[in-house]
Amino acid sequence: MRRAAGLLLAVMLTGGALSARAAPNDLAGRQSDAEKQQAALRDRIENLQKDIDDREAARKEAADALKQSESAISKINLRLRELAEANRQAQADLTGLEKQIGAQQVVLAKRRTELAEQLRTQYTSGLSPWTALLSGDDPQVLGRNLGYLDYVSQARAKAVQALREDIERLAALQGRADARRAEIEKVVAETSEQKTALVGQQKERATLLAQLEGQIAAQRAEANKLGRDDQRLSRLITDLDAAIAKQIEDARRAEEARKRAEEVRRAEEARRAAEEAKKRADAERRAAEDARKKAEADRKLAADNAKQAADNAKRERDARDAAQAREQVEAASRQNRGPVAVADPDAAGLRPAEQKQSRLTTPEPPPQAKPAEPPKKAEPIEEKPAPTRSEPAQQTQTARAAPVGGGNGLRHGLSMPVRGQVQGRFGVDRPDGGVWRGVVLRAAEGTPVKVVAPGTVVYADWLRGFGNLIIVDHGQQYLTVYAYNQSLLKRVGDSVTGGDTIATVGATGGQVESGLYFEIRHRGAPVDPAQWLAQ
């Protein structure tokens, strides 16, 4: 019984371990799919950027000289942000490890004290196996003392083992803490290098900006420059729409392939289940046939036994009647009474064998055993499709990035991406030519830029006329555009939620004042941000 319970417990634990292992495996698969989708999207955007650079290579503008410097500043700031987060996480881990080390040291000191107290007590008592054996005490007392000493020895061995385990655990914690400290030192060193590089890039940009200020001002005054910038951004949006559509199509095909594979897997499981059911049905039919044959053989054997028993009983009665008749004849002859009527001439042997007929009624044979009913044929087992695993109702954001184009679009009343003075009004002529297709929000350099709604980053690079540019896809063919940024803090494929910091305000792309250029696009066409942003 205990063994069966142990086996059942082992099976339950194994099943729980397998089910617990299935969810992480499924989660890892979704993470892998998300990473593949991000990699594919980044490859498409990189190819798109190469096409843009090839198209713009024929015409050089003064602001292009700032591209390398401004892009480097953006990448360095992104790396500094990542290093700061890594340092924060490492410091938090180190603090937790130091607390565990402190607690482990307390436990270790307690273990040592307990072990020392045990050894001291045994030494002062003078008890040991040899002294007990040589004491000459009563054997019962001696056996009891030796039993006590055995318990003491076991307790001391356990204490030594626990002390050894605590020392190993403390060493492991110390090793992890040292690794974290080394990682922190590496992060700090890289942070210092990145800050030095950032200062150098900022100086280089300032120098270039001073040298090119006149050319940039002259090019900015050109009437057709804004038109070229608008066309450039519109072409980029069109290309992004095509890339997003391609990504959606690829994701749809991948999902269809996954569903087909899932259907094949389910069909295979159903086929296997049907085969197993058929095998079980065949086995049951064979068992039923064997049982029927066995019952028929038992019935025949019972009938034969009953017939044999009836024949034996009849022969016994005939022999008994013949013996009684002979006894009567012998008794009459002894008494000289003359011939005596024989009750049964056949039994007395007075008739020929071929004419013998018993006067007595032949007893009915005992009722034969009623043949057992053949077992009913096993009903065919209804084949049911194998149960399918239910997909997790919800996955965490880390498990799968939001699919490109798979969001819910935008809703009115969006929060401002940055707080600042609004310059320009949508659809109104700009003083330097062209019309406003978005708004400029004037703010100090370094001010965090917040994304207005959940979505996926589909572009994060430097673009002529807009500097460091980041574009977020919100699904339903809605895009938001954030330009003139000092630094871009997200990469292509990153999933963002409303209010996340995605960039910092700057004056890149040849701008004079710092600020954020913000646009909303639907189906590739610009729409009035004032109708969507909460005032």
KEKOL-489093 format. One record per residue (C-alpha): residue in one letter; x, y, z. Coordinates in steps of 0.25 Angstrom, whole numbers, plus 5000, padded with zeros to 4 digits. Example, Ala and Ser with C-alpha at 12.3 -4.5 7.8 and 13.67 -1.06 7.14 Angstrom:
2
A504949825031 S505549965029 
% end
This chain:
535
M500050005000 R501150105004 R501950064991 A500650094983 A500450224989 G501950254987 L501850224972 L500550304971 L501250424978 A502450404968 V501550404956 M500750534961 L502050604964 T502650564950 G501350614943 G501350744951 A502850764947 L502450734932 S501250824932 A502150934939 R503250914929 A502250924917 A501851064920 P503351114920 N503651044907 D502351104901 L502851244906 A504251224901 G503651184887 R502851314887 Q504051394891 S504851324880 D503751364870 A503651504874 E505151514873 K505151464859 Q504051564855 Q504851674861 A506151634853 A505351624840 L504751764842 R506051824846 D506651754833 R505551814825 I505751954831 E507251944829 N507051914814 L506052034814 Q507052124820 K508152084810 D507152114799 I506952254805 D508452274806 D508552234791 R507452324787 E508052444795 A509552424791 A509452504778 R509052624786 K509852674798 E509352774808 A510152844819 A509352774830 D509852644825 A511152664831 L510452664844 K509852524842 Q511052444847 S511252524859 E509752534863 S509552384860 A510752354869 I510252444880 S508852374879 K509552234880 I510452274891 N509252334900 L508452204897 R509652124901 L509852204914 R508352184917 E508552034916 L509852034924 A509052114935 E507952014935 A508951894935 N509751964947 R508451994954 Q508051844953 A509451794957 Q509451884969 A508051834973 D508551694971 L509851724979 T509051784991 G508151654991 L509451564991 E510051645002 K508851625010 Q508851475008 I510351475011 G510051545024 A508951445028 Q509751325024 Q510951375032 V509951385044 V509451245042 L510951195040 A511351255053 K510151195060 R510551055054 R511951065059 T511451105073 E510550985074 L511650895069 A512650945079 E511650935090 Q511350795087 L512850755087 R513150835100 T511950765107 Q512450625102 Y513850655107 T513450705120 S512550585123 G513650495120 L512750405112 S513350325100 P513050185094 W514450135100 T514250195114 A512850135114 L513349995109 L514449995120 S513650045131 G513149915136 D511749965138 D510549875137 P510349835123 Q508949895122 V509450025127 L510650015117 G509749985106 R508850105109 N510050195110 L510550145097 G509250165091 Y509250315096 L510650325090 D510150275077 Y509050385076 V510150485080 S511050445069 Q509950455059 A509550585063 R510950635063 A511150575049 K509850645044 A510350775050 V511650765043 Q510950735030 A510050855032 L511250945035 R511950895022 E510750925014 D510651065020 I512051085017 E511851045002 R510651125001 L511351245007 A512551224997 A511551214985 L510851354990 Q512251414991 G512551364977 R511251424971 A511551554978 D512951564973 A512451544959 R511351654961 R512451744966 A513351714954 E512151734945 I511851874952 E513351914950 K513251874935 V511951954934 V512552074941 A513752074932 E512952064919 T512052174924 S513252264926 E513752224912 Q512452254906 K512352394914 T513652434908 A513252394894 L511952474896 V512652594900 G513552574888 Q512452564879 Q511752684885 K512952764882 E513052714868 R511652744865 A511752884871 T512952914863 L512252864850 L511052944853 A511853064855 Q512553044841 L511253004834 E510353104840 G510353194829 Q510153084818 I509053024827 A508353164828 A508453184813 Q507853044810 R506753064821 A506353194813 E506153114800 A504653114797 N504652974792 K505452914803 L504252884812 G503552824800 R504752724798 D504752694813 D503252664812 Q503352574800 R504552504807 L503752474819 S502552434811 R503352344803 L503952284816 I502452264821 T502052194808 D503252104809 L502952074824 D501552044820 A501951944810 A502951884820 I501951874830 A500951814821 K502051714817 Q502351684831 I500851664834 E500751574822 D501951494827 A501351484841 R500051434835 R500751334826 A501551294838 E500251284847 E499551204836 A500751104835 R500751094850 K499251064850 R499450964839 A500550894847 E499650894859 E498550834851 V499550734846 R499950704860 R498550694865 A498150604853 E499350514856 E498950514871 A497550474867 R498050364857 R498950314868 A497750314878 A496850244868 E497950144866 E498050124881 A496550114882 K496450014871 K497549934878 R496749934891 A495549894884 D496149784877 A496849734890 E495449744897 R494849664885 R495849564886 A495749554901 A494149544900 E494349434889 D495349364898 A494349374910 R493249324901 K494049204897 K494449174911 A493049184916 E492549084905 A493648984909 D493249004923 R491848974920 K492148854912 L493048804923 A491948824933 A490948744924 D491948634922 N492148624937 A490748624940 K490448514930 Q491548434936 A491048454950 A489648414946 D490248284939 N491048254951 A489848274960 K488948184952 R490048074952 E490148084967 R488648064969 D488647944959 A489747884967 R489047904980 D487747844975 A488447724970 A489147704983 Q487847714991 A487147614981 R488347514983 E488247534998 Q486747504998 V486947374989 E488047324998 A487247355011 A486047275005 S486847155001 R487447145015 Q486147145021 N485647035011 R484347115008 G484447074993 P484447174982 V484347314986 A483747424977 V484847514973 A484547654973 D485447684962 P485747564953 D486647654944 A487547694957 A487547544961 G488047504948 L486847414945 R486647474931 P487547474919 A488347594918 E487747634905 Q486247634911 K486647704924 Q485747814928 S485747884941 R484447884948 L484848014955 T484748144949 T486048204944 P486348324952 E486448454945 P487748504943 P488048624951 P487748754944 Q488948804936 A489648934938 K489049044930 P489949084920 A490649214923 E490149324914 P491249364904 P491749504908 K491249624900 K492149674889 A492949794893 E492249914888 P493149994878 I493850104886 E493450244881 E494750304875 K494850444880 P495850544876 A497050564885 P496850674895 T497650794890 R498450884900 S497851014903 E498751124899 P499151214911 A498051324912 Q499051434913 Q500551444911 T501351554918 Q501951664910 T503351604911 A502851474905 R502451534891 A502651674885 A501451744880 P501251704865 V501551814855 G500251864850 G499451784861 G499051894870 N497751964872 G498052094865 L497952234872 R496852294880 H496552434883 G497052504895 L498452454894 S499452514904 M500452614899 P501852554895 V502552664902 R502052794909 G502452924902 Q502053034893 V501252994881 Q501753054868 G500953054855 R499552994852 F499252874843 G498952914829 V499453064831 D500553124822 R501953124828 P502653254828 D503853184822 G503053124811 G502153004810 V500952964820 W500952904834 R500752754833 G501052744848 V501352824860 V502652864867 L502752864882 R503752954887 A504552894899 A505952894905 E506952794900 G506952664908 T505452674911 P504852534911 V503952504899 K502752414902 V502052314892 V500552354891 A500052214891 P500452064891 G501152014878 T502451964872 V503652044867 V503752034852 Y504852134849 A505952194858 D507052264850 W507552394845 L506752454833 R507152584825 G506252694829 F505752624842 G507052584849 N506952474859 L505552414855 I504652314862 I503352254856 V502452174864 D501352084858 H500052074866 G499251974857 Q498052004848 Q499052084839 Y499352194849 L500752244851 T501352354860 V502552424856 Y503552494866 A504752574859 Y505852664863 N506252574875 Q507552584882 S507552434885 L506752314881 L506552224893 K505752114886 R506152014874 V505351964862 G504451854867 D504351894881 S502951894887 V502552014895 T501352054903 G500752194905 G501552284913 D502852214911 T504152304908 I504552274894 A505552394891 T506052524897 V505752664891 G506852724882 A507152814870 T507752714860 G507552714845 G508052854844 Q507052924854 V507353054861 E506453034873 S506252914881 G504852844880 L504052724876 Y503452714862 F502152624864 E501252574853 I500152474852 R499952394839 H498752304835 R498852214823 G500052294819 A499452434820 P499652534831 V498552574840 D498352684849 P498952654863 A498152764870 Q496952674868 W497552554875 L498352614886 A497752654899 Q497852814900 
% end
